[in-house]
Amino acid sequence: MTGRGRLRYKLLLIIVILFIPVSTYSRFIGDRPHADKSKLPRGCASCHRGHGKYSTPMLPERKETFCFRCHGHSVNVEKTKREGDLAKDVKQINIQKEFEKPYHHPIEKTGIHRFGETLPEINPSMPRHADCG
């Protein structure tokens, strides 16, 4: 292959690496309810605040309770709808009640997940924990 042929090959490879995953990812994300503007009128800003502003949190409250604004008790969901962060006609499942049971995933314990961690199912001495996505 000549120098010019290698250059064309590299350019083609760069185009494939940069643009094909983006278009695939964009379609995939657009199919999700959290990216549906008919459900979240403000789009990403329905949840995320301070994005791009130095020293500001992405979420207005702790992530362990934040999801309950839309996926919690009706009082929380109605407040979120009144604030315009959730469409009025959206019906949500209340998962908050599951976390109020005496036995539930310990979402209150934060910062435990580590890359390459050993799961309790493999090593019973590891602490059980869960994080919301």
C-alpha positions as CSV (number, residue, x, y, z in Angstrom):
1,M,0.0,0.0,0.0
2,T,1.4,3.4,-0.9
3,G,1.6,6.3,1.5
4,R,-1.5,7.9,-0.1
5,G,-3.4,4.6,0.2
6,R,-2.5,4.4,3.9
7,L,-3.7,7.9,4.5
8,R,-7.1,7.2,2.8
9,Y,-7.4,4.0,4.9
10,K,-6.7,5.9,8.1
11,L,-9.2,8.6,7.3
12,L,-11.9,6.0,6.5
13,L,-11.1,4.2,9.7
14,I,-11.4,7.5,11.7
15,I,-14.7,8.3,10.1
16,V,-16.1,4.8,10.9
17,I,-14.9,5.0,14.5
18,L,-16.2,8.5,15.1
19,F,-19.5,8.6,13.3
20,I,-21.1,5.2,13.2
21,P,-21.3,4.6,16.9
22,V,-22.7,8.1,17.5
23,S,-25.6,7.5,15.1
24,T,-26.3,4.1,16.5
25,Y,-26.2,5.4,20.1
26,S,-28.4,8.4,19.3
27,R,-31.2,6.2,17.9
28,F,-30.9,3.9,20.9
29,I,-31.1,6.7,23.5
30,G,-34.0,8.3,21.6
31,D,-36.1,5.2,22.1
32,R,-35.8,5.3,25.9
33,P,-38.5,6.9,28.0
34,H,-36.0,9.2,29.8
35,A,-35.2,10.8,26.4
36,D,-38.8,11.2,25.3
37,K,-39.7,14.9,25.4
38,S,-43.4,13.9,25.5
39,K,-42.7,12.5,29.0
40,L,-40.0,14.8,30.1
41,P,-40.9,18.2,28.6
42,R,-37.5,19.8,29.6
43,G,-35.5,16.9,28.2
44,C,-32.3,16.3,30.2
45,A,-32.9,19.5,32.2
46,S,-36.0,17.8,33.7
47,C,-33.5,16.0,36.0
48,H,-30.1,17.5,35.5
49,R,-29.2,20.9,37.0
50,G,-26.0,22.8,36.8
51,H,-24.6,20.8,33.9
52,G,-21.4,22.4,32.7
53,K,-21.3,24.9,35.5
54,Y,-18.2,24.6,37.7
55,S,-18.8,23.2,41.2
56,T,-22.5,22.5,40.8
57,P,-24.2,19.1,41.3
58,M,-25.8,17.3,38.3
59,L,-28.8,16.4,40.4
60,P,-30.6,18.8,42.8
61,E,-30.6,16.2,45.6
62,R,-29.0,12.8,46.6
63,K,-29.4,10.3,43.8
64,E,-30.6,7.6,46.3
65,T,-33.8,9.6,46.7
66,F,-33.9,11.6,43.5
67,C,-35.6,9.0,41.3
68,F,-38.6,9.0,43.7
69,R,-39.6,12.4,42.3
70,C,-41.1,10.5,39.4
71,H,-41.1,6.9,40.6
72,G,-42.3,7.5,44.1
73,H,-45.5,8.3,46.0
74,S,-48.2,10.3,44.2
75,V,-47.5,13.4,46.3
76,N,-43.9,13.5,44.9
77,V,-45.0,12.7,41.3
78,E,-47.7,15.4,41.3
79,K,-45.2,18.0,42.6
80,T,-42.8,17.1,39.8
81,K,-45.6,17.4,37.3
82,R,-46.6,20.9,38.7
83,E,-43.0,22.0,38.3
84,G,-43.1,21.0,34.6
85,D,-40.4,18.4,34.8
86,L,-42.8,15.5,34.1
87,A,-45.7,15.5,31.6
88,K,-49.2,15.6,33.1
89,D,-50.5,12.5,31.4
90,V,-47.5,10.2,32.3
91,K,-48.3,7.2,34.6
92,Q,-45.4,6.1,36.7
93,I,-44.8,3.0,38.8
94,N,-44.1,3.7,42.5
95,I,-40.8,2.0,43.3
96,Q,-40.3,4.0,46.5
97,K,-42.7,1.8,48.4
98,E,-40.3,-1.2,47.7
99,F,-37.4,0.6,49.3
100,E,-39.5,1.5,52.4
101,K,-40.0,-2.2,53.2
102,P,-38.0,-3.6,56.2
103,Y,-35.9,-5.7,53.7
104,H,-34.8,-3.9,50.6
105,H,-31.7,-3.2,48.5
106,P,-29.5,-0.9,50.6
107,I,-29.4,2.1,48.2
108,E,-28.6,4.3,51.2
109,K,-25.0,2.9,51.3
110,T,-23.3,4.9,48.6
111,G,-19.8,4.9,47.2
112,I,-19.3,1.2,47.7
113,H,-19.3,0.1,44.0
114,R,-15.8,-0.2,42.6
115,F,-14.5,-1.2,39.1
116,G,-13.7,-4.9,39.1
117,E,-15.4,-5.6,42.5
118,T,-16.1,-9.1,43.6
119,L,-19.9,-9.6,44.0
120,P,-21.3,-11.1,47.2
121,E,-22.7,-14.0,45.1
122,I,-19.1,-15.0,44.4
123,N,-17.6,-14.1,47.8
124,P,-20.2,-14.1,50.7
125,S,-17.9,-11.9,52.9
126,M,-18.3,-8.9,50.5
127,P,-21.0,-6.4,51.7
128,R,-24.3,-6.5,49.9
129,H,-25.2,-3.2,48.2
130,A,-27.0,-1.6,45.3
131,D,-26.9,1.6,43.4
132,C,-29.6,3.2,41.3
133,G,-28.7,3.7,37.7
